[in-house]
Amino acid sequence: MAHDVFISYSAKDKPTADAACAVLESMGIRCWIEPRDAIAGADADESRVNAIQQSRIMVLIFSADANGSPQIRREIEQAVDNGVTILPLRVEDILPSGALAYYIGNVHWLDALTPPLEARLKDLAGAVALLLARMQSPEQTEPFVTERDAGLAAFEPERTEPERRRGRVLIWAWICIAVLVLVLATVIALRIFPRPSGALAGPGTWRPISAMPVTTEGYGVGTANGIIYVAGGGRRLHGQNNPRTVVGSLWAYNPKMDLWTKKAPMPTPRAYPSLASVNGILYAAGGCADWDCAMPLATVEAYDGSTNTWKEVAPMSIPRRNSDFLVSSGGLFYAAGGMQGTGCSFTTAAEAYSPSANEWTELPRIPESRNGTAVGAINNVIYIAGGNDCNRGAVMVGSTEAFDTRTGQWSFLAALPVPVSDAAFGVIDGKLYLAGGSNARGLLTNTQVFDPVSRIWNQAAPLPEPLSAGTYGAVVDGVFYLVGVHVNGADIPSSTNFAYTPNAPTR
């Protein structure tokens, strides 16, 4: 059997279904989920029927949309007809109606109504693991989950008292094992991933979040539909003393669940790409085909998270690399500046891409060439701040430029109070945030904030630790996330990332 669990869900519940799949598979429970496991070119209905028949458990992500879905009803019917145990996870406070009420009205529910969702998904994984363990017993015959045995065991025909006693002993044994594993995992996590002493929770402070599952450098970071994506980069696949291999991997971080999942890789492996999203589609542009950047790229690829697929779109007019040249605004995304290869090969060229037309349009050049800038788009204006120019002896550039997409004009604004290069950056509540980075004094903990209304820079809560180049920022729902954190000049990311919820910055 290729899988143990079939995950049934409506299209609008796909993020929850993907998260459930990730948690189950992290515990070694094999899942079948569309569209990931559907066979290309095969009949969709036949693929689902075969997958259900080969499953032992169906996890139903139950919501109002699932309740009214004819497709969900057909999948439930197939599960019933094939004796597959049905385990509903209720994500909305509703009851089944119509045909679903007939099939699952008396089934015990697992609720995911109370946050955090990640904890509820871990409960689901525990229930599935217990059910699978109990299915090794030949008494398992019925396809529904009821409230019997603490609400986690499947319905069984009446058994003798010795059989019940053995069943209870087995349940308690599994519970004890699960508790022991949880305690050991907690102890190990606290030893390996200690909480930084300066990271506090709450508005105006920084707090730790989960680390990326793999150690990668030189990647790109972007957001789409409330998910943070980390794409490409270089990894030492054969030990720390070996050269880095450029990869096309894509990892997705769900901030609401503090959970990472692996997605379909980019068709073109690339280091130092730049990422931006337009209308929910993530674009990966430029970068390098090799770690030393002797082969810079102009190619652009688009990722649709709803189908977990990539496609190639029109390339940029010139190759570019580094994570700081791409930004989206007003249904377009813009490539401005960046590097073209090895050394100090900066470019001031700027261009805009239209997804609807699949074409690029040349724009006026940025006023000052440099690398390591921070970029952000606010109300149809693109801002570029900071950076360094190695053509001038690695001098720090403190200038701030603005490009008005409506007039097509660049202008200079107030300079950075603390000139900085390679800072993490993001836009929150109409303000541009820069965190960390470095200058002639070394690595910084500063958080600098630019307000386009007052046109001045302010200071916000400092970082818990100095962060160097390779730390990237992303913003989701007004929270500033730092991923791939490089602490105190380390060459590789540390075990901890950070998130920041701002308060009013102080001047």
C-alpha positions in Angstrom: 0.0 0.0 0.0 1.5 3.3 -1.1 -0.4 5.4 1.5 -2.4 5.0 4.7 -4.6 8.2 4.6 -6.7 9.8 1.9 -7.3 13.5 2.6 -10.6 14.8 1.4 -11.2 18.6 1.3 -12.8 21.4 -0.7 -10.7 23.8 -2.7 -11.1 26.6 -0.3 -9.7 24.5 2.5 -6.5 23.6 0.6 -4.1 25.4 3.0 -5.5 23.5 6.0 -5.4 20.2 4.0 -1.8 20.8 3.0 -0.9 21.6 6.6 -2.6 18.4 7.8 -0.8 16.4 5.2 2.6 17.9 6.3 2.0 17.1 10.0 0.8 13.6 9.3 3.8 12.8 7.0 6.2 14.4 9.5 5.1 11.5 11.8 5.7 8.9 9.2 2.0 8.5 8.1 1.7 8.3 4.4 -1.0 10.4 2.7 -2.7 10.8 -0.7 -3.7 14.3 -1.5 -4.7 16.2 -4.6 -3.2 17.6 -6.7 0.2 16.4 -5.5 -0.5 12.6 -5.9 -2.8 12.7 -8.8 -1.3 10.9 -11.8 -0.8 13.3 -14.7 -3.0 12.4 -17.7 -5.1 9.9 -15.8 -8.8 10.2 -15.2 -9.3 12.3 -12.1 -12.3 10.4 -10.7 -10.6 7.1 -11.3 -7.5 8.3 -9.5 -9.6 9.3 -6.5 -11.5 6.1 -6.4 -8.3 4.0 -6.6 -6.6 6.1 -3.9 -9.6 5.8 -1.5 -9.8 2.0 -2.1 -6.1 1.7 -1.2 -6.5 3.8 2.0 -7.2 2.7 5.5 -8.4 6.1 6.8 -10.0 9.1 5.2 -9.3 12.4 6.9 -12.1 14.8 6.0 -11.4 18.6 6.4 -15.0 19.5 7.2 -16.3 23.1 6.6 -19.3 24.8 5.1 -17.8 24.4 1.6 -17.1 20.7 2.2 -20.6 20.2 3.5 -22.1 21.5 0.2 -19.6 19.8 -2.1 -20.9 17.0 -4.4 -17.3 15.8 -4.9 -16.9 15.4 -1.1 -20.1 13.5 -0.9 -18.9 11.1 -3.6 -15.6 10.6 -1.8 -17.4 9.8 1.4 -19.7 7.3 -0.4 -16.6 5.6 -1.8 -15.0 5.4 1.7 -18.2 3.8 3.1 -18.5 1.4 0.3 -14.9 0.3 0.7 -14.8 0.1 4.5 -12.4 3.0 4.9 -12.5 4.6 8.3 -13.7 8.3 8.2 -12.1 10.8 10.6 -13.6 14.3 10.2 -11.6 17.3 11.3 -14.1 20.2 11.8 -12.6 23.6 10.9 -15.9 25.5 11.0 -18.7 25.4 13.6 -21.3 23.7 11.5 -23.0 20.3 11.4 -23.3 18.0 8.3 -26.5 18.2 6.3 -28.2 16.2 3.5 -26.3 13.1 2.4 -23.3 13.9 4.6 -25.6 13.9 7.7 -26.6 10.4 6.7 -23.1 9.1 6.3 -21.2 10.9 9.1 -23.9 12.3 11.3 -23.0 9.8 14.1 -19.3 9.9 13.7 -17.0 11.4 16.4 -15.4 14.6 15.4 -12.0 16.1 16.0 -12.5 19.9 16.3 -10.0 22.4 15.0 -12.1 25.4 16.0 -9.8 26.7 18.7 -6.4 28.0 17.7 -3.5 27.3 17.3 -4.3 25.1 14.3 -0.9 23.4 14.5 -1.9 21.9 17.9 -5.2 20.6 16.6 -3.3 19.0 13.6 -1.0 17.3 16.1 -4.1 15.9 17.8 -5.3 14.7 14.4 -2.0 13.0 13.8 -2.1 11.3 17.2 -5.6 10.0 16.5 -4.6 8.7 13.1 -1.6 7.0 14.5 -3.7 5.3 17.2 -6.3 4.2 14.6 -3.6 2.7 12.3 -2.1 0.9 15.3 -5.4 -0.6 16.3 -6.1 -1.6 12.7 -3.4 -4.2 13.1 -6.1 -6.1 15.1 -8.5 -8.3 13.0 -11.5 -7.0 15.0 -11.5 -3.7 13.0 -14.5 -3.9 10.7 -16.5 -0.7 10.6 -15.6 2.4 8.7 -16.5 5.1 11.2 -14.9 6.8 14.2 -17.1 7.1 17.3 -16.7 8.5 20.8 -15.6 5.1 22.1 -12.1 4.7 23.7 -11.6 8.5 24.3 -13.0 9.4 20.9 -10.0 8.1 19.0 -10.8 4.5 18.2 -12.9 3.2 15.4 -16.2 1.5 15.9 -15.9 -2.3 16.5 -18.4 -5.1 17.1 -19.1 -6.1 20.7 -16.1 -7.8 22.2 -15.6 -10.0 25.3 -14.3 -8.5 28.5 -10.7 -9.9 28.0 -10.7 -8.4 24.5 -11.8 -5.0 25.9 -9.1 -5.2 28.6 -6.4 -5.9 26.0 -7.7 -3.0 24.0 -7.6 -0.6 26.9 -4.0 -1.8 27.8 -3.0 -1.1 24.2 -4.5 2.4 24.2 -2.7 3.3 27.5 0.5 1.9 26.1 0.3 4.1 23.0 -0.6 7.1 25.2 2.4 6.5 27.4 4.7 6.1 24.4 3.3 9.3 22.8 3.8 11.3 26.1 7.4 10.0 26.4 8.2 10.9 22.8 6.7 14.4 23.4 8.7 15.0 26.5 11.9 13.8 24.8 11.3 15.9 21.8 10.7 19.0 24.0 13.9 18.4 25.9 15.9 17.9 22.7 14.3 21.0 21.1 15.2 23.2 24.1 18.8 22.0 24.0 19.2 22.3 20.2 17.0 25.4 19.7 17.4 27.5 22.8 15.2 30.6 23.0 17.3 33.8 22.5 17.5 35.8 25.7 16.6 39.0 24.0 13.6 37.7 22.0 10.4 38.8 23.7 6.7 38.3 22.7 4.2 41.1 22.1 4.0 44.3 20.1 7.2 46.2 19.5 9.5 43.3 20.3 11.1 40.4 18.5 10.2 36.7 19.2 11.6 33.4 17.8 9.8 31.3 15.3 10.5 27.9 13.8 13.7 27.4 11.8 13.8 26.3 8.2 14.1 22.5 7.9 17.3 22.7 5.8 20.4 24.8 5.8 20.5 26.9 2.6 22.3 30.1 1.7 21.8 32.6 -1.0 18.1 32.0 -1.5 15.2 34.4 -2.3 12.3 35.2 0.0 8.8 36.3 -1.0 5.2 36.1 0.1 1.9 35.1 -1.6 -1.5 34.6 -0.1 -0.3 34.9 3.5 2.5 32.3 3.0 6.2 33.0 3.1 8.3 31.2 0.5 12.0 30.5 0.4 13.3 29.6 -3.0 16.6 28.3 -4.4 20.0 29.0 -3.0 23.1 26.9 -2.4 23.6 23.9 -0.1 26.6 21.8 0.8 25.1 18.5 -0.1 28.3 16.5 0.6 29.7 18.1 3.8 30.8 21.5 5.0 34.2 21.2 3.2 32.6 20.7 -0.2 31.4 23.4 -2.7 27.8 24.5 -2.6 25.4 23.0 -5.0 22.8 25.4 -6.5 19.3 24.0 -5.8 15.7 24.8 -7.0 14.0 23.9 -3.8 10.9 25.8 -2.5 9.9 25.8 1.1 6.6 27.4 2.4 6.2 28.8 5.9 2.7 29.2 7.3 2.9 32.0 10.0 -0.5 31.1 11.6 0.7 27.5 12.3 4.5 28.2 12.6 5.0 25.4 10.2 7.3 24.7 7.2 6.3 22.5 4.2 8.2 21.5 1.1 6.7 22.5 -2.3 7.4 21.8 -5.9 10.9 22.9 -6.8 11.7 25.6 -9.4 12.3 24.3 -12.9 15.6 26.2 -13.0 17.9 25.8 -9.9 19.1 29.2 -9.0 21.1 31.0 -6.3 20.4 34.6 -5.3 17.0 35.0 -7.0 14.6 37.8 -6.2 11.0 37.0 -5.4 7.8 39.0 -5.7 4.0 38.2 -6.0 1.2 39.7 -8.1 -2.4 38.6 -7.7 -1.4 35.6 -5.6 1.2 34.3 -8.0 4.8 34.1 -6.8 7.5 35.1 -9.3 11.2 34.0 -9.1 13.5 36.2 -11.2 17.2 36.1 -12.1 19.8 34.7 -9.8 22.8 32.5 -10.8 23.0 29.0 -12.3 26.2 28.4 -10.3 27.3 29.4 -6.8 30.1 31.7 -8.0 27.7 33.6 -10.3 29.7 33.2 -13.5 26.4 32.3 -15.1 23.8 35.0 -14.1 20.2 34.4 -15.2 17.5 36.5 -16.8 14.8 33.8 -16.7 11.6 34.3 -14.7 9.3 31.5 -13.4 5.8 31.8 -11.9 4.5 29.6 -9.1 0.8 29.0 -8.4 0.4 27.8 -4.8 -3.2 26.5 -5.4 -1.9 23.9 -7.8 1.7 23.7 -6.6 3.0 24.2 -10.1 5.6 26.4 -11.9 5.7 27.8 -15.4 8.2 29.9 -17.3 7.3 33.5 -18.3 9.0 36.2 -20.3 12.6 36.8 -19.2 14.1 40.1 -18.0 16.0 42.1 -20.6 19.3 41.6 -18.7 20.5 39.0 -16.2 20.3 40.1 -12.5 21.0 38.6 -9.2 20.5 39.2 -5.4 17.3 39.4 -3.5 16.9 43.2 -3.5 15.9 44.1 -7.1 12.3 42.9 -7.4 9.1 44.5 -5.9 5.4 44.4 -6.9 3.1 47.3 -7.1 -0.3 48.0 -8.8 -0.6 44.6 -10.5 3.0 44.8 -12.0 6.3 43.9 -10.6 9.5 45.9 -11.0 13.2 44.9 -11.4 15.5 47.8 -10.5 19.2 47.6 -10.0 20.9 44.4 -8.7 24.1 42.8 -9.9 24.8 41.1 -13.2 27.5 38.6 -12.2 30.7 38.3 -10.2 32.6 41.2 -8.6 31.1 44.7 -8.5 29.0 44.4 -11.7 26.1 46.6 -10.6 23.4 47.8 -12.9 21.1 50.8 -12.7 18.7 49.4 -15.3 15.0 49.3 -14.3 12.0 47.6 -16.0 8.4 46.5 -15.2 6.7 43.2 -16.0 3.0 42.9 -16.8 1.6 39.4 -16.0 -1.4 39.9 -18.2 0.7 40.9 -21.2 3.7 38.7 -20.3 6.1 41.4 -21.3 8.6 43.8 -19.8 8.8 47.6 -20.3 12.0 49.6 -19.9 11.9 52.3 -17.2 14.2 55.2 -16.2 17.4 54.0 -14.5 17.8 54.3 -10.7 19.9 57.3 -9.7 22.7 55.6 -7.8 24.2 52.1 -8.4 25.0 49.8 -5.4 24.3 46.4 -3.9 22.6 45.3 -0.7 19.7 47.7 -0.8 16.3 47.5 0.8 13.2 47.9 -1.4 9.5 48.3 -0.8 6.4 49.6 -2.6 3.9 51.8 -0.8 0.9 53.5 -2.5 2.3 53.2 -6.1 5.7 54.5 -5.1 8.8 52.2 -5.0 11.5 53.0 -2.4 15.1 52.0 -2.5 17.3 52.6 0.6 20.9 52.0 1.8 23.4 49.5 0.3 27.1 49.7 -0.6 29.2 50.4 -3.6 32.4 48.2 -3.8 33.5 50.2 -6.9 34.1 53.0 -4.4 35.9 51.0 -1.8 32.8 49.4 -0.3 31.5 52.8 0.8 28.1 52.7 2.5 25.3 54.4 0.6 22.8 56.1 2.9 20.5 57.6 0.3 16.8 56.9 -0.2 15.3 57.1 -3.6 11.6 56.9 -4.7 10.2 56.0 -8.0 6.6 57.1 -8.7 5.0 54.5 -10.9 2.4 57.0 -12.1 4.8 59.7 -13.2 7.8 57.5 -14.1 10.1 59.8 -12.1 12.9 59.1 -9.5 13.5 61.5 -6.6 15.8 61.6 -3.6 14.4 61.5 0.0 15.8 61.7 3.5 19.0 59.7 4.0 19.2 56.8 6.4 20.2 57.9 10.0 22.4 54.8 10.1 23.7 53.9 6.6 23.5 50.1 6.3 23.9 47.4 3.7 22.2 44.0 3.4 19.5 44.7 5.9 16.4 42.6 6.0 13.4 44.7 4.8 9.6 44.8 4.6 6.6 47.1 4.4 4.2 47.2 7.4 1.3 49.6 7.8 2.6 51.8 5.0 6.1 52.1 6.4 9.4 50.6 5.2 11.3 48.6 7.8 15.0 47.8 7.7 16.4 45.4 10.3 20.0 44.5 11.0 22.6 44.5 8.3 26.1 45.9 8.5 28.3 49.0 7.9 31.8 50.1 8.8 31.1 49.6 12.5 30.2 45.9 11.9 27.0 44.0 12.3 24.0 46.0 13.6 20.9 45.5 15.7 19.1 48.6 14.5 15.5 48.6 13.2 15.0 51.7 11.1 11.6 52.8 9.8 10.7 55.2 7.0 7.4 57.0 7.0 6.4 58.2 3.5 3.9 60.7 5.0 6.4 62.6 7.2 9.3 61.6 4.9 11.5 60.9 7.9 13.3 57.9 9.3 12.6 56.6 12.9 14.1 53.9 15.1 12.1 50.9 16.4 12.8 48.1 18.8 16.3 46.7 18.2 17.0 43.1 17.2 17.8 40.5 19.9 21.2 39.9 18.2 23.3 41.4 15.4 22.2 39.9 12.0 24.4 39.8 8.9 23.9 39.4 5.2 21.8 36.4 4.3 19.0 37.3 6.7 15.8 38.1 4.7 12.6 39.8 5.7 9.0 39.1 4.8 5.7 40.7 6.0 2.4 38.8 6.5 -0.6 40.3 8.3 1.4 43.2 9.7 4.1 41.0 11.2 7.7 41.4 10.1 9.4 37.9 9.8 13.1 37.3 9.5 14.0 34.0 7.9 17.4 32.3 7.4 18.8 34.3 10.3 22.6 34.7 10.2 23.8 35.6 13.8 27.0 37.4 14.5 28.5 37.0 11.0 27.9 33.2 10.8 28.3 31.8 7.3 25.2 29.5 7.7 21.7 30.3 9.1 21.2 29.7 12.8 18.5 27.5 14.3 16.2 30.4 15.1 14.2 32.9 13.0 12.4 36.0 14.3 9.1 37.8 14.0 8.3 41.4 15.0 5.0 43.0 15.7 5.6 46.8 15.6 4.4 49.5 17.9 4.9 53.2 17.3 8.6 53.7 16.6 10.5 56.3 18.7 12.7 58.9 17.0 
